[in-house]
Amino acid sequence: MTVELRVAGMTCGHCVKAVTGAIQALDPAARVAVALDTGTITAETVLTPAQVAAAVAEEGYKPA
């Protein structure tokens, strides 16, 4: 499933690594793309949108 999520507060490579790692910790096979310029995450994953949002929130970012 493809999950697209807008996230506030991502500004750098560390942010990309943090949210990617959080999603892949729950689904190691997930393919995650982060676009800092638009503040979006696109993940090909078995996780639900709510699970992706929760993983991102655990890292301190605010899913929109």
CHARMM-style PDB file with segment names, atoms N, HN, CA, C and O in Angstrom:
ATOM      1  N   MET     1       0.848  -1.166   0.000  1.00  0.00      PROA
ATOM      2  CA  MET     1       0.000   0.000   0.000  1.00  0.00      PROA
ATOM      3  C   MET     1       0.896   1.231   0.000  1.00  0.00      PROA
ATOM      4  O   MET     1       1.975   1.231   0.593  1.00  0.00      PROA
ATOM      5  N   THR     2       0.437   2.270  -0.667  1.00  0.00      PROA
ATOM      6  HN  THR     2      -0.440   2.271  -1.149  1.00  0.00      PROA
ATOM      7  CA  THR     2       1.156   3.540  -0.668  1.00  0.00      PROA
ATOM      8  C   THR     2       0.506   4.472   0.344  1.00  0.00      PROA
ATOM      9  O   THR     2      -0.698   4.723   0.302  1.00  0.00      PROA
ATOM     10  N   VAL     3       1.327   4.976   1.251  1.00  0.00      PROA
ATOM     11  HN  VAL     3       2.306   4.772   1.286  1.00  0.00      PROA
ATOM     12  CA  VAL     3       0.859   5.919   2.260  1.00  0.00      PROA
ATOM     13  C   VAL     3       1.552   7.248   2.004  1.00  0.00      PROA
ATOM     14  O   VAL     3       2.780   7.314   1.955  1.00  0.00      PROA
ATOM     15  N   GLU     4       0.758   8.311   1.840  1.00  0.00      PROA
ATOM     16  HN  GLU     4      -0.239   8.257   1.880  1.00  0.00      PROA
ATOM     17  CA  GLU     4       1.305   9.655   1.707  1.00  0.00      PROA
ATOM     18  C   GLU     4       0.889  10.449   2.921  1.00  0.00      PROA
ATOM     19  O   GLU     4      -0.265  10.409   3.349  1.00  0.00      PROA
ATOM     20  N   LEU     5       1.857  11.179   3.473  1.00  0.00      PROA
ATOM     21  HN  LEU     5       2.794  11.211   3.126  1.00  0.00      PROA
ATOM     22  CA  LEU     5       1.605  11.897   4.721  1.00  0.00      PROA
ATOM     23  C   LEU     5       2.332  13.226   4.697  1.00  0.00      PROA
ATOM     24  O   LEU     5       3.520  13.285   4.377  1.00  0.00      PROA
ATOM     25  N   ARG     6       1.624  14.295   5.037  1.00  0.00      PROA
ATOM     26  HN  ARG     6       0.659  14.247   5.297  1.00  0.00      PROA
ATOM     27  CA  ARG     6       2.276  15.603   5.204  1.00  0.00      PROA
ATOM     28  C   ARG     6       2.769  15.682   6.641  1.00  0.00      PROA
ATOM     29  O   ARG     6       2.068  15.302   7.579  1.00  0.00      PROA
ATOM     30  N   VAL     7       3.988  16.183   6.793  1.00  0.00      PROA
ATOM     31  HN  VAL     7       4.557  16.492   6.031  1.00  0.00      PROA
ATOM     32  CA  VAL     7       4.609  16.231   8.112  1.00  0.00      PROA
ATOM     33  C   VAL     7       5.263  17.593   8.307  1.00  0.00      PROA
ATOM     34  O   VAL     7       6.024  18.051   7.455  1.00  0.00      PROA
ATOM     35  N   ALA     8       4.966  18.230   9.421  1.00  0.00      PROA
ATOM     36  HN  ALA     8       4.348  17.857  10.113  1.00  0.00      PROA
ATOM     37  CA  ALA     8       5.558  19.526   9.746  1.00  0.00      PROA
ATOM     38  C   ALA     8       6.855  19.318  10.522  1.00  0.00      PROA
ATOM     39  O   ALA     8       6.964  18.396  11.330  1.00  0.00      PROA
ATOM     40  N   GLY     9       7.825  20.175  10.273  1.00  0.00      PROA
ATOM     41  HN  GLY     9       7.737  20.924   9.617  1.00  0.00      PROA
ATOM     42  CA  GLY     9       9.041  20.189  11.078  1.00  0.00      PROA
ATOM     43  C   GLY     9      10.239  19.477  10.488  1.00  0.00      PROA
ATOM     44  O   GLY     9      11.308  19.485  11.099  1.00  0.00      PROA
ATOM     45  N   MET    10      10.105  18.859   9.322  1.00  0.00      PROA
ATOM     46  HN  MET    10       9.236  18.852   8.826  1.00  0.00      PROA
ATOM     47  CA  MET    10      11.250  18.186   8.705  1.00  0.00      PROA
ATOM     48  C   MET    10      12.048  19.212   7.899  1.00  0.00      PROA
ATOM     49  O   MET    10      11.505  19.870   7.011  1.00  0.00      PROA
ATOM     50  N   THR    11      13.333  19.344   8.211  1.00  0.00      PROA
ATOM     51  HN  THR    11      13.774  18.810   8.932  1.00  0.00      PROA
ATOM     52  CA  THR    11      14.125  20.380   7.553  1.00  0.00      PROA
ATOM     53  C   THR    11      15.481  19.922   7.037  1.00  0.00      PROA
ATOM     54  O   THR    11      16.143  20.668   6.314  1.00  0.00      PROA
ATOM     55  N   CYS    12      15.916  18.703   7.391  1.00  0.00      PROA
ATOM     56  HN  CYS    12      15.379  18.097   7.978  1.00  0.00      PROA
ATOM     57  CA  CYS    12      17.298  18.336   7.049  1.00  0.00      PROA
ATOM     58  C   CYS    12      17.448  16.823   6.860  1.00  0.00      PROA
ATOM     59  O   CYS    12      16.496  16.058   7.014  1.00  0.00      PROA
ATOM     60  N   GLY    13      18.650  16.429   6.529  1.00  0.00      PROA
ATOM     61  HN  GLY    13      19.424  17.050   6.404  1.00  0.00      PROA
ATOM     62  CA  GLY    13      18.960  15.021   6.335  1.00  0.00      PROA
ATOM     63  C   GLY    13      18.726  14.186   7.577  1.00  0.00      PROA
ATOM     64  O   GLY    13      18.326  13.026   7.475  1.00  0.00      PROA
ATOM     65  N   HSD    14      18.966  14.748   8.737  1.00  0.00      PROA
ATOM     66  HN  HSD    14      19.291  15.691   8.820  1.00  0.00      PROA
ATOM     67  CA  HSD    14      18.711  14.020   9.983  1.00  0.00      PROA
ATOM     68  C   HSD    14      17.227  13.698  10.111  1.00  0.00      PROA
ATOM     69  O   HSD    14      16.860  12.610  10.555  1.00  0.00      PROA
ATOM     70  N   CYS    15      16.380  14.637   9.724  1.00  0.00      PROA
ATOM     71  HN  CYS    15      16.678  15.521   9.362  1.00  0.00      PROA
ATOM     72  CA  CYS    15      14.933  14.416   9.762  1.00  0.00      PROA
ATOM     73  C   CYS    15      14.547  13.263   8.839  1.00  0.00      PROA
ATOM     74  O   CYS    15      13.745  12.404   9.206  1.00  0.00      PROA
ATOM     75  N   VAL    16      15.120  13.252   7.648  1.00  0.00      PROA
ATOM     76  HN  VAL    16      15.772  13.950   7.350  1.00  0.00      PROA
ATOM     77  CA  VAL    16      14.847  12.186   6.682  1.00  0.00      PROA
ATOM     78  C   VAL    16      15.243  10.840   7.273  1.00  0.00      PROA
ATOM     79  O   VAL    16      14.480   9.877   7.200  1.00  0.00      PROA
ATOM     80  N   LYS    17      16.421  10.774   7.850  1.00  0.00      PROA
ATOM     81  HN  LYS    17      17.040  11.556   7.909  1.00  0.00      PROA
ATOM     82  CA  LYS    17      16.920   9.528   8.434  1.00  0.00      PROA
ATOM     83  C   LYS    17      16.037   9.077   9.603  1.00  0.00      PROA
ATOM     84  O   LYS    17      15.756   7.888   9.754  1.00  0.00      PROA
ATOM     85  N   ALA    18      15.607  10.026  10.419  1.00  0.00      PROA
ATOM     86  HN  ALA    18      15.834  10.992  10.297  1.00  0.00      PROA
ATOM     87  CA  ALA    18      14.796   9.700  11.598  1.00  0.00      PROA
ATOM     88  C   ALA    18      13.436   9.124  11.211  1.00  0.00      PROA
ATOM     89  O   ALA    18      13.025   8.095  11.747  1.00  0.00      PROA
ATOM     90  N   VAL    19      12.738   9.777  10.290  1.00  0.00      PROA
ATOM     91  HN  VAL    19      13.071  10.613   9.855  1.00  0.00      PROA
ATOM     92  CA  VAL    19      11.406   9.287   9.931  1.00  0.00      PROA
ATOM     93  C   VAL    19      11.496   8.004   9.107  1.00  0.00      PROA
ATOM     94  O   VAL    19      10.659   7.114   9.252  1.00  0.00      PROA
ATOM     95  N   THR    20      12.497   7.908   8.252  1.00  0.00      PROA
ATOM     96  HN  THR    20      13.177   8.632   8.135  1.00  0.00      PROA
ATOM     97  CA  THR    20      12.686   6.680   7.481  1.00  0.00      PROA
ATOM     98  C   THR    20      12.971   5.519   8.420  1.00  0.00      PROA
ATOM     99  O   THR    20      12.385   4.446   8.276  1.00  0.00      PROA
ATOM    100  N   GLY    21      13.856   5.722   9.368  1.00  0.00      PROA
ATOM    101  HN  GLY    21      14.331   6.594   9.485  1.00  0.00      PROA
ATOM    102  CA  GLY    21      14.193   4.677  10.334  1.00  0.00      PROA
ATOM    103  C   GLY    21      13.008   4.264  11.187  1.00  0.00      PROA
ATOM    104  O   GLY    21      12.850   3.085  11.502  1.00  0.00      PROA
ATOM    105  N   ALA    22      12.175   5.224  11.562  1.00  0.00      PROA
ATOM    106  HN  ALA    22      12.304   6.182  11.306  1.00  0.00      PROA
ATOM    107  CA  ALA    22      11.007   4.919  12.388  1.00  0.00      PROA
ATOM    108  C   ALA    22      10.017   4.039  11.637  1.00  0.00      PROA
ATOM    109  O   ALA    22       9.449   3.104  12.202  1.00  0.00      PROA
ATOM    110  N   ILE    23       9.816   4.343  10.369  1.00  0.00      PROA
ATOM    111  HN  ILE    23      10.277   5.102   9.910  1.00  0.00      PROA
ATOM    112  CA  ILE    23       8.888   3.541   9.558  1.00  0.00      PROA
ATOM    113  C   ILE    23       9.480   2.164   9.295  1.00  0.00      PROA
ATOM    114  O   ILE    23       8.786   1.153   9.404  1.00  0.00      PROA
ATOM    115  N   GLN    24      10.766   2.125   8.948  1.00  0.00      PROA
ATOM    116  HN  GLN    24      11.330   2.946   8.859  1.00  0.00      PROA
ATOM    117  CA  GLN    24      11.400   0.840   8.640  1.00  0.00      PROA
ATOM    118  C   GLN    24      11.617  -0.025   9.878  1.00  0.00      PROA
ATOM    119  O   GLN    24      11.823  -1.232   9.753  1.00  0.00      PROA
ATOM    120  N   ALA    25      11.574   0.558  11.051  1.00  0.00      PROA
ATOM    121  HN  ALA    25      11.406   1.538  11.153  1.00  0.00      PROA
ATOM    122  CA  ALA    25      11.652  -0.243  12.277  1.00  0.00      PROA
ATOM    123  C   ALA    25      10.396  -1.108  12.423  1.00  0.00      PROA
ATOM    124  O   ALA    25      10.449  -2.203  12.984  1.00  0.00      PROA
ATOM    125  N   LEU    26       9.271  -0.609  11.916  1.00  0.00      PROA
ATOM    126  HN  LEU    26       9.227   0.280  11.460  1.00  0.00      PROA
ATOM    127  CA  LEU    26       8.011  -1.350  11.974  1.00  0.00      PROA
ATOM    128  C   LEU    26       7.798  -2.227  10.743  1.00  0.00      PROA
ATOM    129  O   LEU    26       7.155  -3.273  10.822  1.00  0.00      PROA
ATOM    130  N   ASP    27       8.343  -1.795   9.608  1.00  0.00      PROA
ATOM    131  HN  ASP    27       8.866  -0.946   9.544  1.00  0.00      PROA
ATOM    132  CA  ASP    27       8.243  -2.553   8.354  1.00  0.00      PROA
ATOM    133  C   ASP    27       9.586  -2.452   7.645  1.00  0.00      PROA
ATOM    134  O   ASP    27       9.799  -1.535   6.852  1.00  0.00      PROA
ATOM    135  N   PRO    28      10.496  -3.389   7.923  1.00  0.00      PROA
ATOM    136  CA  PRO    28      11.844  -3.326   7.342  1.00  0.00      PROA
ATOM    137  C   PRO    28      11.870  -3.303   5.817  1.00  0.00      PROA
ATOM    138  O   PRO    28      12.849  -2.840   5.232  1.00  0.00      PROA
ATOM    139  N   ALA    29      10.828  -3.787   5.165  1.00  0.00      PROA
ATOM    140  HN  ALA    29      10.032  -4.163   5.640  1.00  0.00      PROA
ATOM    141  CA  ALA    29      10.789  -3.809   3.707  1.00  0.00      PROA
ATOM    142  C   ALA    29      10.199  -2.526   3.112  1.00  0.00      PROA
ATOM    143  O   ALA    29      10.117  -2.395   1.890  1.00  0.00      PROA
ATOM    144  N   ALA    30       9.793  -1.593   3.950  1.00  0.00      PROA
ATOM    145  HN  ALA    30       9.860  -1.700   4.943  1.00  0.00      PROA
ATOM    146  CA  ALA    30       9.167  -0.361   3.463  1.00  0.00      PROA
ATOM    147  C   ALA    30      10.144   0.444   2.619  1.00  0.00      PROA
ATOM    148  O   ALA    30      11.332   0.543   2.928  1.00  0.00      PROA
ATOM    149  N   ARG    31       9.606   1.018   1.542  1.00  0.00      PROA
ATOM    150  HN  ARG    31       8.642   0.937   1.292  1.00  0.00      PROA
ATOM    151  CA  ARG    31      10.373   1.970   0.728  1.00  0.00      PROA
ATOM    152  C   ARG    31       9.832   3.351   1.063  1.00  0.00      PROA
ATOM    153  O   ARG    31       8.648   3.629   0.874  1.00  0.00      PROA
ATOM    154  N   VAL    32      10.706   4.208   1.560  1.00  0.00      PROA
ATOM    155  HN  VAL    32      11.668   3.982   1.714  1.00  0.00      PROA
ATOM    156  CA  VAL    32      10.282   5.515   2.065  1.00  0.00      PROA
ATOM    157  C   VAL    32      10.973   6.609   1.269  1.00  0.00      PROA
ATOM    158  O   VAL    32      12.188   6.572   1.074  1.00  0.00      PROA
ATOM    159  N   ALA    33      10.191   7.587   0.810  1.00  0.00      PROA
ATOM    160  HN  ALA    33       9.204   7.617   0.969  1.00  0.00      PROA
ATOM    161  CA  ALA    33      10.726   8.774   0.142  1.00  0.00      PROA
ATOM    162  C   ALA    33      10.247   9.995   0.912  1.00  0.00      PROA
ATOM    163  O   ALA    33       9.061  10.134   1.211  1.00  0.00      PROA
ATOM    164  N   VAL    34      11.189  10.879   1.229  1.00  0.00      PROA
ATOM    165  HN  VAL    34      12.153  10.766   0.986  1.00  0.00      PROA
ATOM    166  CA  VAL    34      10.867  12.090   1.974  1.00  0.00      PROA
ATOM    167  C   VAL    34      11.198  13.297   1.097  1.00  0.00      PROA
ATOM    168  O   VAL    34      12.310  13.406   0.580  1.00  0.00      PROA
ATOM    169  N   ALA    35      10.243  14.192   0.931  1.00  0.00      PROA
ATOM    170  HN  ALA    35       9.340  14.103   1.351  1.00  0.00      PROA
ATOM    171  CA  ALA    35      10.453  15.428   0.181  1.00  0.00      PROA
ATOM    172  C   ALA    35      10.432  16.590   1.172  1.00  0.00      PROA
ATOM    173  O   ALA    35       9.369  17.018   1.623  1.00  0.00      PROA
ATOM    174  N   LEU    36      11.608  17.087   1.497  1.00  0.00      PROA
ATOM    175  HN  LEU    36      12.471  16.739   1.130  1.00  0.00      PROA
ATOM    176  CA  LEU    36      11.693  18.170   2.475  1.00  0.00      PROA
ATOM    177  C   LEU    36      11.031  19.449   1.962  1.00  0.00      PROA
ATOM    178  O   LEU    36      10.432  20.192   2.740  1.00  0.00      PROA
ATOM    179  N   ASP    37      11.134  19.708   0.658  1.00  0.00      PROA
ATOM    180  HN  ASP    37      11.620  19.104   0.026  1.00  0.00      PROA
ATOM    181  CA  ASP    37      10.586  20.950   0.111  1.00  0.00      PROA
ATOM    182  C   ASP    37       9.065  21.026   0.225  1.00  0.00      PROA
ATOM    183  O   ASP    37       8.507  22.118   0.340  1.00  0.00      PROA
ATOM    184  N   THR    38       8.392  19.878   0.195  1.00  0.00      PROA
ATOM    185  HN  THR    38       8.845  18.992   0.101  1.00  0.00      PROA
ATOM    186  CA  THR    38       6.935  19.881   0.317  1.00  0.00      PROA
ATOM    187  C   THR    38       6.456  19.347   1.665  1.00  0.00      PROA
ATOM    188  O   THR    38       5.266  19.412   1.972  1.00  0.00      PROA
ATOM    189  N   GLY    39       7.377  18.823   2.467  1.00  0.00      PROA
ATOM    190  HN  GLY    39       8.344  18.770   2.218  1.00  0.00      PROA
ATOM    191  CA  GLY    39       7.008  18.284   3.772  1.00  0.00      PROA
ATOM    192  C   GLY    39       6.163  17.032   3.680  1.00  0.00      PROA
ATOM    193  O   GLY    39       5.228  16.845   4.458  1.00  0.00      PROA
ATOM    194  N   THR    40       6.495  16.164   2.716  1.00  0.00      PROA
ATOM    195  HN  THR    40       7.254  16.316   2.083  1.00  0.00      PROA
ATOM    196  CA  THR    40       5.704  14.952   2.548  1.00  0.00      PROA
ATOM    197  C   THR    40       6.568  13.695   2.647  1.00  0.00      PROA
ATOM    198  O   THR    40       7.753  13.690   2.313  1.00  0.00      PROA
ATOM    199  N   ILE    41       5.928  12.650   3.114  1.00  0.00      PROA
ATOM    200  HN  ILE    41       4.965  12.655   3.385  1.00  0.00      PROA
ATOM    201  CA  ILE    41       6.523  11.319   3.156  1.00  0.00      PROA
ATOM    202  C   ILE    41       5.637  10.432   2.294  1.00  0.00      PROA
ATOM    203  O   ILE    41       4.412  10.463   2.416  1.00  0.00      PROA
ATOM    204  N   THR    42       6.260   9.641   1.421  1.00  0.00      PROA
ATOM    205  HN  THR    42       7.255   9.617   1.323  1.00  0.00      PROA
ATOM    206  CA  THR    42       5.556   8.629   0.656  1.00  0.00      PROA
ATOM    207  C   THR    42       6.196   7.301   1.009  1.00  0.00      PROA
ATOM    208  O   THR    42       7.406   7.132   0.860  1.00  0.00      PROA
ATOM    209  N   ALA    43       5.394   6.362   1.473  1.00  0.00      PROA
ATOM    210  HN  ALA    43       4.411   6.499   1.593  1.00  0.00      PROA
ATOM    211  CA  ALA    43       5.920   5.064   1.883  1.00  0.00      PROA
ATOM    212  C   ALA    43       5.154   3.942   1.207  1.00  0.00      PROA
ATOM    213  O   ALA    43       3.924   3.897   1.240  1.00  0.00      PROA
ATOM    214  N   GLU    44       5.906   3.034   0.591  1.00  0.00      PROA
ATOM    215  HN  GLU    44       6.905   3.070   0.563  1.00  0.00      PROA
ATOM    216  CA  GLU    44       5.339   1.773   0.101  1.00  0.00      PROA
ATOM    217  C   GLU    44       5.527   0.802   1.248  1.00  0.00      PROA
ATOM    218  O   GLU    44       6.650   0.388   1.535  1.00  0.00      PROA
ATOM    219  N   THR    45       4.428   0.432   1.912  1.00  0.00      PROA
ATOM    220  HN  THR    45       3.516   0.769   1.678  1.00  0.00      PROA
ATOM    221  CA  THR    45       4.535  -0.310   3.162  1.00  0.00      PROA
ATOM    222  C   THR    45       3.285  -1.134   3.429  1.00  0.00      PROA
ATOM    223  O   THR    45       2.235  -0.908   2.827  1.00  0.00      PROA
ATOM    224  N   VAL    46       3.411  -2.073   4.323  1.00  0.00      PROA
ATOM    225  HN  VAL    46       4.263  -2.256   4.812  1.00  0.00      PROA
ATOM    226  CA  VAL    46       2.249  -2.839   4.783  1.00  0.00      PROA
ATOM    227  C   VAL    46       1.549  -2.122   5.938  1.00  0.00      PROA
ATOM    228  O   VAL    46       0.474  -2.541   6.365  1.00  0.00      PROA
ATOM    229  N   LEU    47       2.143  -1.061   6.435  1.00  0.00      PROA
ATOM    230  HN  LEU    47       3.016  -0.721   6.087  1.00  0.00      PROA
ATOM    231  CA  LEU    47       1.574  -0.312   7.553  1.00  0.00      PROA
ATOM    232  C   LEU    47       0.377   0.518   7.107  1.00  0.00      PROA
ATOM    233  O   LEU    47       0.279   0.917   5.947  1.00  0.00      PROA
ATOM    234  N   THR    48      -0.519   0.768   8.034  1.00  0.00      PROA
ATOM    235  HN  THR    48      -0.439   0.443   8.977  1.00  0.00      PROA
ATOM    236  CA  THR    48      -1.660   1.652   7.767  1.00  0.00      PROA
ATOM    237  C   THR    48      -1.204   3.103   7.866  1.00  0.00      PROA
ATOM    238  O   THR    48      -0.159   3.381   8.454  1.00  0.00      PROA
ATOM    239  N   PRO    49      -1.968   4.026   7.303  1.00  0.00      PROA
ATOM    240  CA  PRO    49      -1.627   5.436   7.464  1.00  0.00      PROA
ATOM    241  C   PRO    49      -1.502   5.845   8.941  1.00  0.00      PROA
ATOM    242  O   PRO    49      -0.631   6.641   9.292  1.00  0.00      PROA
ATOM    243  N   ALA    50      -2.364   5.304   9.793  1.00  0.00      PROA
ATOM    244  HN  ALA    50      -3.071   4.658   9.507  1.00  0.00      PROA
ATOM    245  CA  ALA    50      -2.302   5.630  11.222  1.00  0.00      PROA
ATOM    246  C   ALA    50      -1.001   5.127  11.847  1.00  0.00      PROA
ATOM    247  O   ALA    50      -0.421   5.802  12.698  1.00  0.00      PROA
ATOM    248  N   GLN    51      -0.543   3.954  11.434  1.00  0.00      PROA
ATOM    249  HN  GLN    51      -1.013   3.405  10.743  1.00  0.00      PROA
ATOM    250  CA  GLN    51       0.714   3.416  11.966  1.00  0.00      PROA
ATOM    251  C   GLN    51       1.905   4.248  11.508  1.00  0.00      PROA
ATOM    252  O   GLN    51       2.831   4.490  12.283  1.00  0.00      PROA
ATOM    253  N   VAL    52       1.883   4.682  10.259  1.00  0.00      PROA
ATOM    254  HN  VAL    52       1.131   4.485   9.630  1.00  0.00      PROA
ATOM    255  CA  VAL    52       2.966   5.540   9.751  1.00  0.00      PROA
ATOM    256  C   VAL    52       2.961   6.861  10.508  1.00  0.00      PROA
ATOM    257  O   VAL    52       4.016   7.336  10.931  1.00  0.00      PROA
ATOM    258  N   ALA    53       1.797   7.454  10.683  1.00  0.00      PROA
ATOM    259  HN  ALA    53       0.941   7.068  10.340  1.00  0.00      PROA
ATOM    260  CA  ALA    53       1.693   8.722  11.406  1.00  0.00      PROA
ATOM    261  C   ALA    53       2.185   8.574  12.841  1.00  0.00      PROA
ATOM    262  O   ALA    53       2.864   9.463  13.356  1.00  0.00      PROA
ATOM    263  N   ALA    54       1.851   7.466  13.490  1.00  0.00      PROA
ATOM    264  HN  ALA    54       1.299   6.744  13.072  1.00  0.00      PROA
ATOM    265  CA  ALA    54       2.290   7.233  14.869  1.00  0.00      PROA
ATOM    266  C   ALA    54       3.805   7.086  14.943  1.00  0.00      PROA
ATOM    267  O   ALA    54       4.429   7.603  15.870  1.00  0.00      PROA
ATOM    268  N   ALA    55       4.400   6.393  13.987  1.00  0.00      PROA
ATOM    269  HN  ALA    55       3.893   5.973  13.234  1.00  0.00      PROA
ATOM    270  CA  ALA    55       5.860   6.217  13.973  1.00  0.00      PROA
ATOM    271  C   ALA    55       6.562   7.556  13.797  1.00  0.00      PROA
ATOM    272  O   ALA    55       7.571   7.825  14.449  1.00  0.00      PROA
ATOM    273  N   VAL    56       6.022   8.397  12.911  1.00  0.00      PROA
ATOM    274  HN  VAL    56       5.202   8.178  12.382  1.00  0.00      PROA
ATOM    275  CA  VAL    56       6.591   9.726  12.674  1.00  0.00      PROA
ATOM    276  C   VAL    56       6.438  10.595  13.925  1.00  0.00      PROA
ATOM    277  O   VAL    56       7.367  11.308  14.304  1.00  0.00      PROA
ATOM    278  N   ALA    57       5.286  10.538  14.556  1.00  0.00      PROA
ATOM    279  HN  ALA    57       4.530   9.959  14.248  1.00  0.00      PROA
ATOM    280  CA  ALA    57       5.033  11.323  15.764  1.00  0.00      PROA
ATOM    281  C   ALA    57       5.963  10.916  16.894  1.00  0.00      PROA
ATOM    282  O   ALA    57       6.391  11.759  17.682  1.00  0.00      PROA
ATOM    283  N   GLU    58       6.280   9.618  16.980  1.00  0.00      PROA
ATOM    284  HN  GLU    58       5.933   8.933  16.340  1.00  0.00      PROA
ATOM    285  CA  GLU    58       7.203   9.140  18.021  1.00  0.00      PROA
ATOM    286  C   GLU    58       8.582   9.773  17.881  1.00  0.00      PROA
ATOM    287  O   GLU    58       9.312   9.908  18.863  1.00  0.00      PROA
ATOM    288  N   GLU    59       8.937  10.162  16.654  1.00  0.00      PROA
ATOM    289  HN  GLU    59       8.344  10.052  15.856  1.00  0.00      PROA
ATOM    290  CA  GLU    59      10.231  10.807  16.417  1.00  0.00      PROA
ATOM    291  C   GLU    59      10.175  12.314  16.692  1.00  0.00      PROA
ATOM    292  O   GLU    59      11.189  13.004  16.585  1.00  0.00      PROA
ATOM    293  N   GLY    60       8.994  12.820  17.046  1.00  0.00      PROA
ATOM    294  HN  GLY    60       8.170  12.260  17.133  1.00  0.00      PROA
ATOM    295  CA  GLY    60       8.862  14.223  17.410  1.00  0.00      PROA
ATOM    296  C   GLY    60       8.376  15.141  16.299  1.00  0.00      PROA
ATOM    297  O   GLY    60       8.403  16.364  16.441  1.00  0.00      PROA
ATOM    298  N   TYR    61       7.931  14.549  15.187  1.00  0.00      PROA
ATOM    299  HN  TYR    61       7.909  13.556  15.072  1.00  0.00      PROA
ATOM    300  CA  TYR    61       7.405  15.350  14.081  1.00  0.00      PROA
ATOM    301  C   TYR    61       5.894  15.320  14.125  1.00  0.00      PROA
ATOM    302  O   TYR    61       5.293  14.412  14.698  1.00  0.00      PROA
ATOM    303  N   LYS    62       5.275  16.339  13.504  1.00  0.00      PROA
ATOM    304  HN  LYS    62       5.762  17.077  13.038  1.00  0.00      PROA
ATOM    305  CA  LYS    62       3.822  16.461  13.575  1.00  0.00      PROA
ATOM    306  C   LYS    62       3.181  16.109  12.244  1.00  0.00      PROA
ATOM    307  O   LYS    62       3.236  16.891  11.295  1.00  0.00      PROA
ATOM    308  N   PRO    63       2.561  14.911  12.174  1.00  0.00      PROA
ATOM    309  CA  PRO    63       1.816  14.572  10.962  1.00  0.00      PROA
ATOM    310  C   PRO    63       0.636  15.524  10.806  1.00  0.00      PROA
ATOM    311  O   PRO    63      -0.046  15.855  11.777  1.00  0.00      PROA
ATOM    312  N   ALA    64       0.409  15.954   9.580  1.00  0.00      PROA
ATOM    313  HN  ALA    64       0.963  15.685   8.792  1.00  0.00      PROA
ATOM    314  CA  ALA    64      -0.688  16.906   9.327  1.00  0.00      PROA
ATOM    315  C   ALA    64      -1.910  16.187   8.803  1.00  0.00      PROA
ATOM    316  OT1 ALA    64      -2.930  16.821   8.533  1.00  0.00      PROA
TER     317      ALA     64
END
